[in-house]
């Protein structure tokens, strides 16, 4: 029997705020976490995802990020998902066991082994080992344009039948025949969470259970409302709000994630610096200004869009 993960609604994959000299800013991270779960209405948080620049964090910094996010989730009774991205199966098992021992983590978000491209059979073997030995429920992160490893619907359904695999973050860059097949054939207890921000509205319309969206740092409550509207069958306001949020997402992704998002958060006074660590470079002033303007204009009119 699958563990109860309740993977519906909005999950915010938090950035890792830094100071101007690139030190971790845990107080700012805590504020973002509490904002998302209280006024923002998010269902839960994701720590150490791509948006968190996890690849550039030290082991101790990663542990600090998880501690901060876990404290916020405990305070709000919310689930915490933690990213575990590696192409070393044994190392991933070690990390999963450490997270499981903390007792604070609901599930781990794990991509197909990046760069190695082990094939779909190798990917199934990788996740089977993690499921059997890691001690945590798993969410498959299907993002082939980053990992280089595409996963077909039969493979995703095979993974979804493993007892410890509770969902997929689906970010293939398209809504196509394979998407519709997955949504209609996925096993019971296997949640499909959208991960492509700009096309989340039509994916929700097609039946996705929720979403993990970097864009939802900005106008969190409206992204949460978008999911709720589709789940309630309020199609007209959902379409209008979805179109508006798609424009915001497009602006937030004009440069590599999370550079524009961090720029907007800094412009809003929510983090101490827009700094990112190499190999990322800070977003241009023009990109940040455009996204900030869209965020501000959209926030002023969001209630009109959903109520009309």
C-alpha positions in Angstrom: 0.0 0.0 0.0 1.3 3.5 -0.9 2.0 6.0 1.9 -0.4 8.8 2.3 1.2 11.8 0.7 -1.9 13.9 -0.3 -0.1 15.6 -3.2 -2.7 18.0 -4.4 -2.6 21.7 -4.7 0.3 24.1 -5.0 3.9 23.4 -3.8 6.4 26.2 -3.9 10.0 25.2 -4.8 11.8 27.8 -2.7 14.8 29.8 -3.9 17.8 29.9 -1.6 18.2 33.6 -0.6 21.8 34.8 -0.4 23.4 38.0 0.9 25.4 40.2 -1.5 28.5 38.3 -0.6 26.8 35.0 -1.4 26.3 33.7 2.1 23.1 31.9 3.0 20.3 34.1 4.3 18.2 31.8 6.5 16.0 34.5 8.0 14.9 35.5 4.5 14.3 31.9 3.6 12.1 31.4 6.7 10.0 34.5 5.7 9.5 33.2 2.2 8.4 29.8 3.6 5.9 31.3 6.1 4.5 33.7 3.5 3.9 30.9 1.0 2.1 28.7 3.6 0.1 31.4 5.3 -1.1 34.3 3.1 0.0 32.5 -0.1 -2.2 29.5 0.5 0.3 26.9 -0.8 -0.2 23.3 0.1 3.4 22.7 0.8 7.0 23.5 0.1 9.9 22.0 -2.0 13.4 22.5 -0.7 16.6 21.9 -2.6 15.1 21.8 -6.1 16.6 23.4 -9.2 15.2 26.7 -8.2 17.1 26.5 -4.9 20.5 26.3 -6.7 21.0 23.1 -4.8 24.0 22.1 -6.9 26.0 25.1 -5.5 25.1 24.6 -1.8 27.5 22.9 0.6 26.3 19.9 2.6 25.9 22.0 5.7 24.0 24.7 3.7 21.6 22.0 2.4 21.0 20.8 5.9 20.3 24.3 7.1 17.8 24.9 4.2 16.0 21.7 5.1 15.9 22.7 8.8 14.4 26.1 8.0 11.8 24.7 5.6 10.9 21.9 8.0 10.3 24.3 10.8 7.9 26.3 8.6 6.1 23.2 7.5 5.7 22.0 11.1 4.3 25.4 12.1 1.7 25.3 9.4 1.0 21.5 9.3 2.2 21.4 5.7 4.1 18.7 3.8 7.8 19.2 2.9 9.3 17.8 -0.3 13.1 17.7 -0.6 15.0 17.5 -3.9 17.6 14.7 -4.2 19.2 15.0 -7.6 22.1 12.7 -8.4 23.2 10.1 -11.0 24.8 8.0 -8.2 22.2 5.5 -6.9 24.2 4.6 -3.8 24.7 8.3 -2.9 21.0 9.0 -3.4 20.1 6.2 -1.0 22.4 7.6 1.6 20.9 11.1 1.3 17.3 9.7 1.4 18.1 7.8 4.6 19.4 10.9 6.3 16.3 12.8 5.3 14.1 10.0 6.5 15.7 9.9 9.9 14.8 13.6 10.5 11.1 12.7 10.5 10.3 16.1 8.8 10.2 15.1 5.1 7.0 13.9 3.4 8.7 12.9 0.1 11.8 13.3 -2.0 11.7 14.8 -5.5 14.2 12.8 -7.6 15.0 13.3 -11.3 15.8 10.5 -13.7 19.6 10.1 -13.4 20.9 13.2 -15.1 23.6 13.2 -17.8 24.3 9.4 -17.5 21.2 8.6 -19.6 20.9 5.0 -18.3 17.9 4.2 -20.5 14.4 3.5 -19.3 15.3 0.1 -17.9 18.2 1.6 -16.0 16.0 4.4 -14.7 13.4 1.9 -13.4 16.2 -0.1 -11.7 17.5 3.2 -10.1 14.1 4.2 -8.7 13.4 0.6 -7.6 16.6 0.7 -5.5 15.7 4.1 -4.0 12.2 2.9 -3.2 13.4 -0.2 -1.5 16.3 1.2 0.4 15.8 5.0 0.8 13.1 5.0 3.4 11.1 7.9 1.9 8.2 8.2 -0.5 9.4 9.4 -3.9 8.2 11.8 -6.5 9.8 11.2 -10.0 11.0 14.4 -11.6 10.4 13.9 -15.4 12.3 16.8 -17.0 14.1 15.3 -20.1 15.4 18.6 -21.4 17.5 18.8 -18.2 18.3 15.2 -17.6 18.7 14.0 -21.2 16.6 10.9 -20.3 13.1 10.8 -21.6 10.6 8.6 -19.9 7.6 7.0 -21.7 4.2 6.6 -20.3 4.7 2.8 -19.7 7.9 3.6 -17.7 6.1 6.2 -15.6 3.2 3.9 -14.9 5.7 1.1 -14.0 7.3 3.5 -11.6 3.9 4.6 -10.3 3.1 1.0 -9.4 6.0 0.8 -7.0 4.7 1.1 -3.4 7.0 4.0 -2.4 6.6 6.1 -5.5 3.7 8.6 -5.0 3.8 11.0 -7.9 5.6 12.6 -10.8 6.6 16.2 -11.4 5.7 16.3 -15.1 7.8 18.9 -16.9 8.3 17.6 -20.5 7.7 21.0 -22.0 4.5 20.0 -23.8 1.0 18.8 -23.5 0.6 16.1 -26.1 -0.8 12.6 -26.7 1.6 11.1 -24.1 0.5 13.6 -21.5 -3.2 12.7 -22.0 -2.4 9.0 -21.9 -0.5 9.5 -18.6 -3.4 11.4 -17.0 -5.9 8.8 -18.1 -3.8 5.7 -17.1 -1.7 6.6 -14.1 -2.0 4.1 -11.2 -4.1 4.9 -8.1 -2.2 6.9 -5.5 0.2 8.3 -8.1 -0.2 12.1 -8.4 0.6 14.0 -11.6 2.0 17.4 -10.6 2.6 20.0 -13.3 6.1 21.5 -13.5 6.0 23.6 -16.6 4.9 27.0 -15.3 3.6 28.6 -18.5 1.4 25.7 -19.5 0.1 24.7 -16.0 -3.4 25.9 -16.6 -4.2 23.5 -19.5 -2.5 20.7 -17.7 -4.8 21.3 -14.7 -7.7 21.4 -17.1 -6.7 18.0 -18.4 -6.7 16.5 -14.9 -3.3 17.1 -13.2 -3.6 16.9 -9.4 -1.5 20.0 -8.6 1.7 21.7 -9.4 5.3 22.5 -8.3 5.9 26.0 -9.8 8.9 28.3 -9.4 6.7 31.2 -10.6 4.5 30.8 -7.6 7.0 32.7 -5.5 5.3 35.7 -7.1 1.5 35.9 -6.6 1.4 32.7 -4.7 -2.2 33.0 -3.7 -3.3 33.4 -7.4 -1.4 30.3 -8.4 -3.1 28.4 -5.5 -6.5 29.8 -6.6 -5.9 28.7 -10.2 -5.5 25.1 -9.1 -8.6 25.5 -6.9 -10.7 27.0 -9.8 -9.9 24.0 -12.1 -10.6 21.5 -9.3 -14.0 23.2 -8.6 -14.8 23.2 -12.3 -14.9 27.0 -12.5 -13.6 27.0 -16.1 -14.2 30.6 -17.2 -12.3 32.3 -14.4 -9.7 29.6 -14.4 -9.0 30.2 -18.1 -8.7 34.0 -17.6 -6.5 33.7 -14.5 -4.4 31.0 -16.2 -3.7 33.2 -19.3 -2.6 36.0 -17.0 -0.3 33.9 -14.9 1.2 32.3 -18.1 2.3 35.8 -19.2 3.9 36.3 -15.8 5.6 32.9 -15.9 7.0 33.6 -19.4 8.5 36.9 -18.0 10.0 35.1 -15.0 11.7 32.6 -17.3 13.2 34.9 -19.9 16.6 34.2 -18.3 17.8 31.1 -16.5 15.8 30.1 -13.4 15.8 31.4 -10.7 17.6 34.6 -11.7 14.6 36.7 -12.7 12.5 35.4 -9.8 15.3 36.4 -7.3 15.5 39.8 -9.0 11.7 40.3 -8.5 11.8 39.1 -4.9 14.6 41.5 -4.2 12.8 44.4 -5.9 9.8 43.6 -3.7 12.0 43.7 -0.6 11.5 40.0 0.2 15.1 38.8 0.0 18.2 40.8 0.8 19.9 40.4 -2.5 19.2 39.1 -6.1 22.6 37.3 -5.9 23.0 33.8 -7.5 26.0 31.6 -7.5 28.1 30.8 -10.6 27.6 29.4 -13.1 24.4 31.5 -13.0 24.6 35.2 -13.6 22.2 37.8 -12.1 19.3 38.6 -14.4 19.4 41.8 -16.4 17.7 44.9 -15.0 15.3 45.0 -18.0 14.1 41.4 -17.4 13.6 42.1 -13.7 11.7 45.3 -14.4 9.4 43.7 -16.9 8.5 40.8 -14.6 8.1 43.1 -11.6 5.7 45.3 -13.5 3.7 42.3 -14.6 3.6 41.0 -11.1 2.4 44.3 -9.7 -0.2 44.9 -12.4 -1.5 41.4 -12.2 -1.8 41.6 -8.4 -4.0 44.7 -8.7 -6.4 43.0 -11.1 -6.4 39.4 -9.9 -9.6 39.6 -8.0 -11.4 41.2 -11.0 -10.1 38.3 -13.3 -11.4 35.5 -11.0 -14.6 37.2 -10.1 -15.7 38.3 -13.6 
